[in-house]
């Protein structure tokens, strides 16, 4: 549930470029070739049987929704549609899906009313909820994240969803484009003199006037992308086994080297998700940090979902290159 913390805190308190790689045009050749039954094994080892490529699909988590949209599948139902539109602009919704409730507690009744061919969920969803959803339609569970291989898990999820929806050709294109984006980004940063630069990415939020900062370690998806770009992760804190996220406070930032480049993503739609430009802007503990005094703090564009897929990560690569090339 750690990756829900940022968005959940906002809901609880009621206050929390270059084009990204790939395309949202559907690769329908696979789906047209056959309507034969499809049998898949999901992340939990469950057999998922479909009559053919799923067309009416519901997504209970934003990363799987991004995969669907990127593959050219317009989801019939999405958890927290407003939140998705706020936090993920790399793969915008092309339709007007039904809001099925929150990511942690989707409405079984609402989903049932859509008569979906398939429900795509992550293993963050409570087993009791998944059990209820299986009474509505086949459920394909993917592993939400894996700190031992963040990029590999991202592409593995994309491939599994593509097989279920008959869009494997589009999945191959997305992966190829993403690898090209990484290569281009690495070269651009090296040409700008940033090869091996110390880099610390984080997000932050405010709850009950307390600031919490989450370092994205090498085990995070963004951390893995940073290293593919030739940057050195400056965090020394330990991340969790799934998302590679750590926890610290302003005092903990004093452990970062003076020459570190610090970057973060927030949302103008939620002032409590941007403490670095908000409550900390007048806090001497923050403003006196060497990298802050040197102007080495970069707010990257809103709408890049830090736990997304190839399109979000492609947009992230562009934003990092643009920010660091200015230094």
MIROZA-593637 format. One record per residue (C-alpha): residue number from 1; x, y, z; residue in one letter. Coordinates in steps of 0.5 Angstrom, whole numbers, plus 500, padded with zeros to 3 digits. Each point is the difference from the previous one (the first is absolute). Example, Ala and Ser with C-alpha at 12.3 -4.5 7.8 and 13.67 -1.06 7.14 Angstrom:
2
<site><i>1</i><px>525</px><py>491</py><pz>516</pz><aa>a</aa></site>
<site><i>2</i><px>502</px><py>507</py><pz>498</pz><aa>s</aa></site>
***
This chain:
327
<site><i>1</i><px>500</px><py>500</py><pz>500</pz><aa>x</aa></site>
<site><i>2</i><px>506</px><py>505</py><pz>500</pz><aa>x</aa></site>
<site><i>3</i><px>499</px><py>502</py><pz>493</pz><aa>x</aa></site>
<site><i>4</i><px>493</px><py>502</py><pz>502</pz><aa>x</aa></site>
<site><i>5</i><px>503</px><py>505</py><pz>506</pz><aa>x</aa></site>
<site><i>6</i><px>500</px><py>506</py><pz>496</pz><aa>x</aa></site>
<site><i>7</i><px>494</px><py>500</py><pz>496</pz><aa>x</aa></site>
<site><i>8</i><px>496</px><py>497</py><pz>507</pz><aa>x</aa></site>
<site><i>9</i><px>503</px><py>506</py><pz>504</pz><aa>x</aa></site>
<site><i>10</i><px>497</px><py>505</py><pz>495</pz><aa>x</aa></site>
<site><i>11</i><px>493</px><py>497</py><pz>500</pz><aa>x</aa></site>
<site><i>12</i><px>500</px><py>499</py><pz>508</pz><aa>x</aa></site>
<site><i>13</i><px>502</px><py>507</py><pz>501</pz><aa>x</aa></site>
<site><i>14</i><px>496</px><py>503</py><pz>494</pz><aa>x</aa></site>
<site><i>15</i><px>506</px><py>504</py><pz>499</pz><aa>x</aa></site>
<site><i>16</i><px>506</px><py>495</py><pz>498</pz><aa>x</aa></site>
<site><i>17</i><px>523</px><py>504</py><pz>453</pz><aa>x</aa></site>
<site><i>18</i><px>501</px><py>496</py><pz>497</pz><aa>x</aa></site>
<site><i>19</i><px>494</px><py>495</py><pz>498</pz><aa>x</aa></site>
<site><i>20</i><px>501</px><py>493</py><pz>504</pz><aa>x</aa></site>
<site><i>21</i><px>502</px><py>494</py><pz>496</pz><aa>x</aa></site>
<site><i>22</i><px>496</px><py>496</py><pz>497</pz><aa>x</aa></site>
<site><i>23</i><px>493</px><py>501</py><pz>497</pz><aa>x</aa></site>
<site><i>24</i><px>492</px><py>499</py><pz>503</pz><aa>x</aa></site>
<site><i>25</i><px>498</px><py>497</py><pz>493</pz><aa>x</aa></site>
<site><i>26</i><px>498</px><py>493</py><pz>501</pz><aa>x</aa></site>
<site><i>27</i><px>504</px><py>494</py><pz>496</pz><aa>x</aa></site>
<site><i>28</i><px>493</px><py>496</py><pz>499</pz><aa>x</aa></site>
<site><i>29</i><px>504</px><py>495</py><pz>495</pz><aa>x</aa></site>
<site><i>30</i><px>500</px><py>495</py><pz>505</pz><aa>x</aa></site>
<site><i>31</i><px>493</px><py>501</py><pz>502</pz><aa>x</aa></site>
<site><i>32</i><px>498</px><py>499</py><pz>493</pz><aa>x</aa></site>
<site><i>33</i><px>504</px><py>494</py><pz>499</pz><aa>x</aa></site>
<site><i>34</i><px>496</px><py>495</py><pz>505</pz><aa>x</aa></site>
<site><i>35</i><px>494</px><py>500</py><pz>505</pz><aa>x</aa></site>
<site><i>36</i><px>503</px><py>494</py><pz>502</pz><aa>x</aa></site>
<site><i>37</i><px>499</px><py>499</py><pz>508</pz><aa>x</aa></site>
<site><i>38</i><px>506</px><py>502</py><pz>504</pz><aa>x</aa></site>
<site><i>39</i><px>503</px><py>497</py><pz>506</pz><aa>x</aa></site>
<site><i>40</i><px>505</px><py>504</py><pz>505</pz><aa>x</aa></site>
<site><i>41</i><px>503</px><py>499</py><pz>506</pz><aa>x</aa></site>
<site><i>42</i><px>500</px><py>507</py><pz>504</pz><aa>x</aa></site>
<site><i>43</i><px>505</px><py>502</py><pz>506</pz><aa>x</aa></site>
<site><i>44</i><px>497</px><py>496</py><pz>505</pz><aa>x</aa></site>
<site><i>45</i><px>500</px><py>494</py><pz>496</pz><aa>x</aa></site>
<site><i>46</i><px>493</px><py>500</py><pz>498</pz><aa>x</aa></site>
<site><i>47</i><px>497</px><py>497</py><pz>494</pz><aa>x</aa></site>
<site><i>48</i><px>496</px><py>506</py><pz>496</pz><aa>x</aa></site>
<site><i>49</i><px>496</px><py>497</py><pz>494</pz><aa>x</aa></site>
<site><i>50</i><px>497</px><py>505</py><pz>495</pz><aa>x</aa></site>
<site><i>51</i><px>496</px><py>498</py><pz>494</pz><aa>x</aa></site>
<site><i>52</i><px>504</px><py>505</py><pz>496</pz><aa>x</aa></site>
<site><i>53</i><px>504</px><py>506</py><pz>500</pz><aa>x</aa></site>
<site><i>54</i><px>497</px><py>504</py><pz>506</pz><aa>x</aa></site>
<site><i>55</i><px>496</px><py>507</py><pz>497</pz><aa>x</aa></site>
<site><i>56</i><px>496</px><py>502</py><pz>506</pz><aa>x</aa></site>
<site><i>57</i><px>505</px><py>501</py><pz>506</pz><aa>x</aa></site>
<site><i>58</i><px>500</px><py>503</py><pz>506</pz><aa>x</aa></site>
<site><i>59</i><px>507</px><py>502</py><pz>504</pz><aa>x</aa></site>
<site><i>60</i><px>500</px><py>501</py><pz>508</pz><aa>x</aa></site>
<site><i>61</i><px>507</px><py>503</py><pz>500</pz><aa>x</aa></site>
<site><i>62</i><px>503</px><py>506</py><pz>496</pz><aa>x</aa></site>
<site><i>63</i><px>506</px><py>496</py><pz>497</pz><aa>x</aa></site>
<site><i>64</i><px>496</px><py>495</py><pz>497</pz><aa>x</aa></site>
<site><i>65</i><px>495</px><py>505</py><pz>497</pz><aa>x</aa></site>
<site><i>66</i><px>506</px><py>504</py><pz>497</pz><aa>x</aa></site>
<site><i>67</i><px>502</px><py>493</py><pz>497</pz><aa>x</aa></site>
<site><i>68</i><px>493</px><py>499</py><pz>497</pz><aa>x</aa></site>
<site><i>69</i><px>500</px><py>507</py><pz>497</pz><aa>x</aa></site>
<site><i>70</i><px>507</px><py>500</py><pz>497</pz><aa>x</aa></site>
<site><i>71</i><px>498</px><py>493</py><pz>497</pz><aa>x</aa></site>
<site><i>72</i><px>494</px><py>503</py><pz>497</pz><aa>x</aa></site>
<site><i>73</i><px>495</px><py>497</py><pz>504</pz><aa>x</aa></site>
<site><i>74</i><px>495</px><py>506</py><pz>503</pz><aa>x</aa></site>
<site><i>75</i><px>498</px><py>497</py><pz>507</pz><aa>x</aa></site>
<site><i>76</i><px>493</px><py>499</py><pz>502</pz><aa>x</aa></site>
<site><i>77</i><px>501</px><py>502</py><pz>507</pz><aa>x</aa></site>
<site><i>78</i><px>505</px><py>503</py><pz>504</pz><aa>x</aa></site>
<site><i>79</i><px>502</px><py>501</py><pz>507</pz><aa>x</aa></site>
<site><i>80</i><px>500</px><py>508</py><pz>502</pz><aa>x</aa></site>
<site><i>81</i><px>499</px><py>503</py><pz>493</pz><aa>x</aa></site>
<site><i>82</i><px>502</px><py>507</py><pz>503</pz><aa>x</aa></site>
<site><i>83</i><px>506</px><py>497</py><pz>503</pz><aa>x</aa></site>
<site><i>84</i><px>502</px><py>497</py><pz>494</pz><aa>x</aa></site>
<site><i>85</i><px>499</px><py>506</py><pz>496</pz><aa>x</aa></site>
<site><i>86</i><px>504</px><py>504</py><pz>505</pz><aa>x</aa></site>
<site><i>87</i><px>506</px><py>496</py><pz>501</pz><aa>x</aa></site>
<site><i>88</i><px>501</px><py>496</py><pz>493</pz><aa>x</aa></site>
<site><i>89</i><px>500</px><py>505</py><pz>494</pz><aa>x</aa></site>
<site><i>90</i><px>505</px><py>496</py><pz>496</pz><aa>x</aa></site>
<site><i>91</i><px>494</px><py>495</py><pz>498</pz><aa>x</aa></site>
<site><i>92</i><px>494</px><py>504</py><pz>500</pz><aa>x</aa></site>
<site><i>93</i><px>493</px><py>496</py><pz>500</pz><aa>x</aa></site>
<site><i>94</i><px>497</px><py>501</py><pz>493</pz><aa>x</aa></site>
<site><i>95</i><px>493</px><py>498</py><pz>503</pz><aa>x</aa></site>
<site><i>96</i><px>496</px><py>501</py><pz>505</pz><aa>x</aa></site>
<site><i>97</i><px>500</px><py>494</py><pz>505</pz><aa>x</aa></site>
<site><i>98</i><px>496</px><py>499</py><pz>506</pz><aa>x</aa></site>
<site><i>99</i><px>503</px><py>501</py><pz>506</pz><aa>x</aa></site>
<site><i>100</i><px>500</px><py>494</py><pz>504</pz><aa>x</aa></site>
<site><i>101</i><px>502</px><py>503</py><pz>507</pz><aa>x</aa></site>
<site><i>102</i><px>507</px><py>500</py><pz>504</pz><aa>x</aa></site>
<site><i>103</i><px>506</px><py>496</py><pz>498</pz><aa>x</aa></site>
<site><i>104</i><px>500</px><py>497</py><pz>506</pz><aa>x</aa></site>
<site><i>105</i><px>492</px><py>498</py><pz>501</pz><aa>x</aa></site>
<site><i>106</i><px>497</px><py>500</py><pz>493</pz><aa>x</aa></site>
<site><i>107</i><px>493</px><py>499</py><pz>500</pz><aa>x</aa></site>
<site><i>108</i><px>498</px><py>493</py><pz>498</pz><aa>x</aa></site>
<site><i>109</i><px>493</px><py>502</py><pz>498</pz><aa>x</aa></site>
<site><i>110</i><px>502</px><py>506</py><pz>495</pz><aa>x</aa></site>
<site><i>111</i><px>505</px><py>495</py><pz>497</pz><aa>x</aa></site>
<site><i>112</i><px>495</px><py>495</py><pz>499</pz><aa>x</aa></site>
<site><i>113</i><px>495</px><py>505</py><pz>497</pz><aa>x</aa></site>
<site><i>114</i><px>505</px><py>501</py><pz>494</pz><aa>x</aa></site>
<site><i>115</i><px>500</px><py>492</py><pz>498</pz><aa>x</aa></site>
<site><i>116</i><px>508</px><py>500</py><pz>499</pz><aa>x</aa></site>
<site><i>117</i><px>503</px><py>495</py><pz>496</pz><aa>x</aa></site>
<site><i>118</i><px>506</px><py>501</py><pz>505</pz><aa>x</aa></site>
<site><i>119</i><px>502</px><py>503</py><pz>506</pz><aa>x</aa></site>
<site><i>120</i><px>508</px><py>502</py><pz>501</pz><aa>x</aa></site>
<site><i>121</i><px>502</px><py>501</py><pz>507</pz><aa>x</aa></site>
<site><i>122</i><px>507</px><py>500</py><pz>504</pz><aa>x</aa></site>
<site><i>123</i><px>502</px><py>496</py><pz>506</pz><aa>x</aa></site>
<site><i>124</i><px>499</px><py>506</py><pz>504</pz><aa>x</aa></site>
<site><i>125</i><px>493</px><py>499</py><pz>500</pz><aa>x</aa></site>
<site><i>126</i><px>497</px><py>496</py><pz>506</pz><aa>x</aa></site>
<site><i>127</i><px>499</px><py>493</py><pz>499</pz><aa>x</aa></site>
<site><i>128</i><px>493</px><py>500</py><pz>502</pz><aa>x</aa></site>
<site><i>129</i><px>498</px><py>505</py><pz>495</pz><aa>x</aa></site>
<site><i>130</i><px>503</px><py>496</py><pz>495</pz><aa>x</aa></site>
<site><i>131</i><px>496</px><py>494</py><pz>502</pz><aa>x</aa></site>
<site><i>132</i><px>494</px><py>505</py><pz>499</pz><aa>x</aa></site>
<site><i>133</i><px>502</px><py>502</py><pz>493</pz><aa>x</aa></site>
<site><i>134</i><px>501</px><py>493</py><pz>498</pz><aa>x</aa></site>
<site><i>135</i><px>493</px><py>499</py><pz>500</pz><aa>x</aa></site>
<site><i>136</i><px>499</px><py>506</py><pz>495</pz><aa>x</aa></site>
<site><i>137</i><px>505</px><py>498</py><pz>495</pz><aa>x</aa></site>
<site><i>138</i><px>507</px><py>497</py><pz>499</pz><aa>x</aa></site>
<site><i>139</i><px>505</px><py>504</py><pz>504</pz><aa>x</aa></site>
<site><i>140</i><px>507</px><py>501</py><pz>497</pz><aa>x</aa></site>
<site><i>141</i><px>505</px><py>501</py><pz>506</pz><aa>x</aa></site>
<site><i>142</i><px>506</px><py>503</py><pz>499</pz><aa>x</aa></site>
<site><i>143</i><px>506</px><py>502</py><pz>505</pz><aa>x</aa></site>
<site><i>144</i><px>500</px><py>507</py><pz>501</pz><aa>x</aa></site>
<site><i>145</i><px>507</px><py>501</py><pz>501</pz><aa>x</aa></site>
<site><i>146</i><px>507</px><py>496</py><pz>501</pz><aa>x</aa></site>
<site><i>147</i><px>506</px><py>504</py><pz>503</pz><aa>x</aa></site>
<site><i>148</i><px>504</px><py>495</py><pz>498</pz><aa>x</aa></site>
<site><i>149</i><px>499</px><py>501</py><pz>493</pz><aa>x</aa></site>
<site><i>150</i><px>495</px><py>506</py><pz>499</pz><aa>x</aa></site>
<site><i>151</i><px>501</px><py>501</py><pz>492</pz><aa>x</aa></site>
<site><i>152</i><px>499</px><py>493</py><pz>499</pz><aa>x</aa></site>
<site><i>153</i><px>494</px><py>499</py><pz>504</pz><aa>x</aa></site>
<site><i>154</i><px>497</px><py>506</py><pz>497</pz><aa>x</aa></site>
<site><i>155</i><px>501</px><py>497</py><pz>493</pz><aa>x</aa></site>
<site><i>156</i><px>498</px><py>493</py><pz>502</pz><aa>x</aa></site>
<site><i>157</i><px>493</px><py>503</py><pz>502</pz><aa>x</aa></site>
<site><i>158</i><px>499</px><py>504</py><pz>494</pz><aa>x</aa></site>
<site><i>159</i><px>501</px><py>493</py><pz>496</pz><aa>x</aa></site>
<site><i>160</i><px>495</px><py>496</py><pz>504</pz><aa>x</aa></site>
<site><i>161</i><px>495</px><py>506</py><pz>499</pz><aa>x</aa></site>
<site><i>162</i><px>502</px><py>500</py><pz>493</pz><aa>x</aa></site>
<site><i>163</i><px>499</px><py>492</py><pz>499</pz><aa>x</aa></site>
<site><i>164</i><px>493</px><py>501</py><pz>503</pz><aa>x</aa></site>
<site><i>165</i><px>498</px><py>505</py><pz>496</pz><aa>x</aa></site>
<site><i>166</i><px>503</px><py>498</py><pz>493</pz><aa>x</aa></site>
<site><i>167</i><px>505</px><py>506</py><pz>500</pz><aa>x</aa></site>
<site><i>168</i><px>506</px><py>497</py><pz>500</pz><aa>x</aa></site>
<site><i>169</i><px>503</px><py>503</py><pz>494</pz><aa>x</aa></site>
<site><i>170</i><px>499</px><py>507</py><pz>503</pz><aa>x</aa></site>
<site><i>171</i><px>503</px><py>497</py><pz>507</pz><aa>x</aa></site>
<site><i>172</i><px>506</px><py>499</py><pz>496</pz><aa>x</aa></site>
<site><i>173</i><px>500</px><py>507</py><pz>497</pz><aa>x</aa></site>
<site><i>174</i><px>499</px><py>503</py><pz>506</pz><aa>x</aa></site>
<site><i>175</i><px>506</px><py>496</py><pz>503</pz><aa>x</aa></site>
<site><i>176</i><px>505</px><py>502</py><pz>494</pz><aa>x</aa></site>
<site><i>177</i><px>498</px><py>507</py><pz>500</pz><aa>x</aa></site>
<site><i>178</i><px>501</px><py>500</py><pz>508</pz><aa>x</aa></site>
<site><i>179</i><px>507</px><py>497</py><pz>499</pz><aa>x</aa></site>
<site><i>180</i><px>502</px><py>505</py><pz>495</pz><aa>x</aa></site>
<site><i>181</i><px>497</px><py>506</py><pz>504</pz><aa>x</aa></site>
<site><i>182</i><px>505</px><py>497</py><pz>506</pz><aa>x</aa></site>
<site><i>183</i><px>506</px><py>500</py><pz>495</pz><aa>x</aa></site>
<site><i>184</i><px>498</px><py>507</py><pz>497</pz><aa>x</aa></site>
<site><i>185</i><px>500</px><py>503</py><pz>507</pz><aa>x</aa></site>
<site><i>186</i><px>506</px><py>497</py><pz>503</pz><aa>x</aa></site>
<site><i>187</i><px>504</px><py>503</py><pz>494</pz><aa>x</aa></site>
<site><i>188</i><px>497</px><py>507</py><pz>501</pz><aa>x</aa></site>
<site><i>189</i><px>502</px><py>500</py><pz>507</pz><aa>x</aa></site>
<site><i>190</i><px>507</px><py>498</py><pz>499</pz><aa>x</aa></site>
<site><i>191</i><px>501</px><py>505</py><pz>494</pz><aa>x</aa></site>
<site><i>192</i><px>497</px><py>505</py><pz>505</pz><aa>x</aa></site>
<site><i>193</i><px>506</px><py>498</py><pz>505</pz><aa>x</aa></site>
<site><i>194</i><px>495</px><py>496</py><pz>505</pz><aa>x</aa></site>
<site><i>195</i><px>502</px><py>493</py><pz>499</pz><aa>x</aa></site>
<site><i>196</i><px>501</px><py>497</py><pz>507</pz><aa>x</aa></site>
<site><i>197</i><px>497</px><py>506</py><pz>503</pz><aa>x</aa></site>
<site><i>198</i><px>497</px><py>499</py><pz>507</pz><aa>x</aa></site>
<site><i>199</i><px>493</px><py>501</py><pz>500</pz><aa>x</aa></site>
<site><i>200</i><px>494</px><py>499</py><pz>505</pz><aa>x</aa></site>
<site><i>201</i><px>493</px><py>499</py><pz>499</pz><aa>x</aa></site>
<site><i>202</i><px>494</px><py>501</py><pz>505</pz><aa>x</aa></site>
<site><i>203</i><px>493</px><py>501</py><pz>501</pz><aa>x</aa></site>
<site><i>204</i><px>497</px><py>504</py><pz>506</pz><aa>x</aa></site>
<site><i>205</i><px>494</px><py>501</py><pz>503</pz><aa>x</aa></site>
<site><i>206</i><px>497</px><py>504</py><pz>506</pz><aa>x</aa></site>
<site><i>207</i><px>495</px><py>496</py><pz>505</pz><aa>x</aa></site>
<site><i>208</i><px>498</px><py>504</py><pz>507</pz><aa>x</aa></site>
<site><i>209</i><px>506</px><py>505</py><pz>498</pz><aa>x</aa></site>
<site><i>210</i><px>505</px><py>495</py><pz>500</pz><aa>x</aa></site>
<site><i>211</i><px>504</px><py>499</py><pz>494</pz><aa>x</aa></site>
<site><i>212</i><px>502</px><py>493</py><pz>498</pz><aa>x</aa></site>
<site><i>213</i><px>505</px><py>499</py><pz>494</pz><aa>x</aa></site>
<site><i>214</i><px>501</px><py>493</py><pz>496</pz><aa>x</aa></site>
<site><i>215</i><px>506</px><py>499</py><pz>497</pz><aa>x</aa></site>
<site><i>216</i><px>500</px><py>496</py><pz>494</pz><aa>x</aa></site>
<site><i>217</i><px>506</px><py>495</py><pz>501</pz><aa>x</aa></site>
<site><i>218</i><px>503</px><py>496</py><pz>494</pz><aa>x</aa></site>
<site><i>219</i><px>495</px><py>495</py><pz>501</pz><aa>x</aa></site>
<site><i>220</i><px>494</px><py>504</py><pz>498</pz><aa>x</aa></site>
<site><i>221</i><px>498</px><py>501</py><pz>493</pz><aa>x</aa></site>
<site><i>222</i><px>502</px><py>507</py><pz>499</pz><aa>x</aa></site>
<site><i>223</i><px>507</px><py>498</py><pz>504</pz><aa>x</aa></site>
<site><i>224</i><px>501</px><py>495</py><pz>495</pz><aa>x</aa></site>
<site><i>225</i><px>499</px><py>504</py><pz>494</pz><aa>x</aa></site>
<site><i>226</i><px>504</px><py>506</py><pz>503</pz><aa>x</aa></site>
<site><i>227</i><px>506</px><py>495</py><pz>500</pz><aa>x</aa></site>
<site><i>228</i><px>499</px><py>498</py><pz>493</pz><aa>x</aa></site>
<site><i>229</i><px>501</px><py>507</py><pz>498</pz><aa>x</aa></site>
<site><i>230</i><px>507</px><py>500</py><pz>503</pz><aa>x</aa></site>
<site><i>231</i><px>498</px><py>503</py><pz>507</pz><aa>x</aa></site>
<site><i>232</i><px>502</px><py>498</py><pz>506</pz><aa>x</aa></site>
<site><i>233</i><px>495</px><py>499</py><pz>506</pz><aa>x</aa></site>
<site><i>234</i><px>502</px><py>505</py><pz>506</pz><aa>x</aa></site>
<site><i>235</i><px>495</px><py>496</py><pz>505</pz><aa>x</aa></site>
<site><i>236</i><px>503</px><py>496</py><pz>505</pz><aa>x</aa></site>
<site><i>237</i><px>494</px><py>498</py><pz>503</pz><aa>x</aa></site>
<site><i>238</i><px>497</px><py>493</py><pz>499</pz><aa>x</aa></site>
<site><i>239</i><px>493</px><py>500</py><pz>496</pz><aa>x</aa></site>
<site><i>240</i><px>495</px><py>495</py><pz>501</pz><aa>x</aa></site>
<site><i>241</i><px>500</px><py>493</py><pz>496</pz><aa>x</aa></site>
<site><i>242</i><px>494</px><py>502</py><pz>495</pz><aa>x</aa></site>
<site><i>243</i><px>501</px><py>507</py><pz>499</pz><aa>x</aa></site>
<site><i>244</i><px>507</px><py>502</py><pz>502</pz><aa>x</aa></site>
<site><i>245</i><px>497</px><py>506</py><pz>504</pz><aa>x</aa></site>
<site><i>246</i><px>503</px><py>502</py><pz>506</pz><aa>x</aa></site>
<site><i>247</i><px>498</px><py>505</py><pz>505</pz><aa>x</aa></site>
<site><i>248</i><px>504</px><py>506</py><pz>503</pz><aa>x</aa></site>
<site><i>249</i><px>499</px><py>507</py><pz>502</pz><aa>x</aa></site>
<site><i>250</i><px>503</px><py>507</py><pz>499</pz><aa>x</aa></site>
<site><i>251</i><px>505</px><py>498</py><pz>505</pz><aa>x</aa></site>
<site><i>252</i><px>502</px><py>494</py><pz>496</pz><aa>x</aa></site>
<site><i>253</i><px>501</px><py>504</py><pz>494</pz><aa>x</aa></site>
<site><i>254</i><px>507</px><py>503</py><pz>503</pz><aa>x</aa></site>
<site><i>255</i><px>503</px><py>493</py><pz>499</pz><aa>x</aa></site>
<site><i>256</i><px>500</px><py>502</py><pz>492</pz><aa>x</aa></site>
<site><i>257</i><px>506</px><py>502</py><pz>497</pz><aa>x</aa></site>
<site><i>258</i><px>501</px><py>508</py><pz>499</pz><aa>x</aa></site>
<site><i>259</i><px>500</px><py>499</py><pz>492</pz><aa>x</aa></site>
<site><i>260</i><px>494</px><py>495</py><pz>500</pz><aa>x</aa></site>
<site><i>261</i><px>495</px><py>502</py><pz>495</pz><aa>x</aa></site>
<site><i>262</i><px>493</px><py>499</py><pz>503</pz><aa>x</aa></site>
<site><i>263</i><px>493</px><py>499</py><pz>496</pz><aa>x</aa></site>
<site><i>264</i><px>493</px><py>499</py><pz>502</pz><aa>x</aa></site>
<site><i>265</i><px>493</px><py>500</py><pz>497</pz><aa>x</aa></site>
<site><i>266</i><px>494</px><py>502</py><pz>503</pz><aa>x</aa></site>
<site><i>267</i><px>493</px><py>503</py><pz>498</pz><aa>x</aa></site>
<site><i>268</i><px>497</px><py>507</py><pz>500</pz><aa>x</aa></site>
<site><i>269</i><px>494</px><py>497</py><pz>501</pz><aa>x</aa></site>
<site><i>270</i><px>502</px><py>498</py><pz>507</pz><aa>x</aa></site>
<site><i>271</i><px>504</px><py>505</py><pz>504</pz><aa>x</aa></site>
<site><i>272</i><px>502</px><py>495</py><pz>505</pz><aa>x</aa></site>
<site><i>273</i><px>504</px><py>496</py><pz>495</pz><aa>x</aa></site>
<site><i>274</i><px>505</px><py>505</py><pz>499</pz><aa>x</aa></site>
<site><i>275</i><px>503</px><py>502</py><pz>506</pz><aa>x</aa></site>
<site><i>276</i><px>507</px><py>502</py><pz>497</pz><aa>x</aa></site>
<site><i>277</i><px>496</px><py>506</py><pz>497</pz><aa>x</aa></site>
<site><i>278</i><px>495</px><py>500</py><pz>505</pz><aa>x</aa></site>
<site><i>279</i><px>501</px><py>500</py><pz>508</pz><aa>x</aa></site>
<site><i>280</i><px>508</px><py>499</py><pz>499</pz><aa>x</aa></site>
<site><i>281</i><px>501</px><py>506</py><pz>496</pz><aa>x</aa></site>
<site><i>282</i><px>500</px><py>504</py><pz>506</pz><aa>x</aa></site>
<site><i>283</i><px>504</px><py>495</py><pz>505</pz><aa>x</aa></site>
<site><i>284</i><px>507</px><py>501</py><pz>501</pz><aa>x</aa></site>
<site><i>285</i><px>501</px><py>493</py><pz>501</pz><aa>x</aa></site>
<site><i>286</i><px>499</px><py>499</py><pz>493</pz><aa>x</aa></site>
<site><i>287</i><px>502</px><py>507</py><pz>497</pz><aa>x</aa></site>
<site><i>288</i><px>507</px><py>499</py><pz>503</pz><aa>x</aa></site>
<site><i>289</i><px>501</px><py>493</py><pz>497</pz><aa>x</aa></site>
<site><i>290</i><px>506</px><py>501</py><pz>495</pz><aa>x</aa></site>
<site><i>291</i><px>497</px><py>497</py><pz>494</pz><aa>x</aa></site>
<site><i>292</i><px>494</px><py>505</py><pz>501</pz><aa>x</aa></site>
<site><i>293</i><px>504</px><py>506</py><pz>501</pz><aa>x</aa></site>
<site><i>294</i><px>504</px><py>498</py><pz>493</pz><aa>x</aa></site>
<site><i>295</i><px>493</px><py>500</py><pz>497</pz><aa>x</aa></site>
<site><i>296</i><px>501</px><py>492</py><pz>498</pz><aa>x</aa></site>
<site><i>297</i><px>493</px><py>499</py><pz>502</pz><aa>x</aa></site>
<site><i>298</i><px>495</px><py>498</py><pz>494</pz><aa>x</aa></site>
<site><i>299</i><px>493</px><py>499</py><pz>500</pz><aa>x</aa></site>
<site><i>300</i><px>498</px><py>496</py><pz>494</pz><aa>x</aa></site>
<site><i>301</i><px>494</px><py>500</py><pz>496</pz><aa>x</aa></site>
<site><i>302</i><px>493</px><py>498</py><pz>503</pz><aa>x</aa></site>
<site><i>303</i><px>496</px><py>494</py><pz>498</pz><aa>x</aa></site>
<site><i>304</i><px>506</px><py>495</py><pz>499</pz><aa>x</aa></site>
<site><i>305</i><px>498</px><py>494</py><pz>504</pz><aa>x</aa></site>
<site><i>306</i><px>506</px><py>498</py><pz>504</pz><aa>x</aa></site>
<site><i>307</i><px>497</px><py>492</py><pz>500</pz><aa>x</aa></site>
<site><i>308</i><px>498</px><py>500</py><pz>493</pz><aa>x</aa></site>
<site><i>309</i><px>502</px><py>497</py><pz>494</pz><aa>x</aa></site>
<site><i>310</i><px>504</px><py>501</py><pz>494</pz><aa>x</aa></site>
<site><i>311</i><px>497</px><py>507</py><pz>498</pz><aa>x</aa></site>
<site><i>312</i><px>500</px><py>503</py><pz>507</pz><aa>x</aa></site>
<site><i>313</i><px>507</px><py>498</py><pz>500</pz><aa>x</aa></site>
<site><i>314</i><px>502</px><py>502</py><pz>493</pz><aa>x</aa></site>
<site><i>315</i><px>497</px><py>507</py><pz>502</pz><aa>x</aa></site>
<site><i>316</i><px>504</px><py>500</py><pz>506</pz><aa>x</aa></site>
<site><i>317</i><px>506</px><py>499</py><pz>496</pz><aa>x</aa></site>
<site><i>318</i><px>499</px><py>506</py><pz>496</pz><aa>x</aa></site>
<site><i>319</i><px>498</px><py>504</py><pz>507</pz><aa>x</aa></site>
<site><i>320</i><px>507</px><py>498</py><pz>503</pz><aa>x</aa></site>
<site><i>321</i><px>504</px><py>502</py><pz>494</pz><aa>x</aa></site>
<site><i>322</i><px>497</px><py>506</py><pz>499</pz><aa>x</aa></site>
<site><i>323</i><px>501</px><py>502</py><pz>507</pz><aa>x</aa></site>
<site><i>324</i><px>507</px><py>498</py><pz>501</pz><aa>x</aa></site>
<site><i>325</i><px>502</px><py>503</py><pz>493</pz><aa>x</aa></site>
<site><i>326</i><px>499</px><py>507</py><pz>503</pz><aa>x</aa></site>
<site><i>327</i><px>505</px><py>499</py><pz>505</pz><aa>x</aa></site>
***
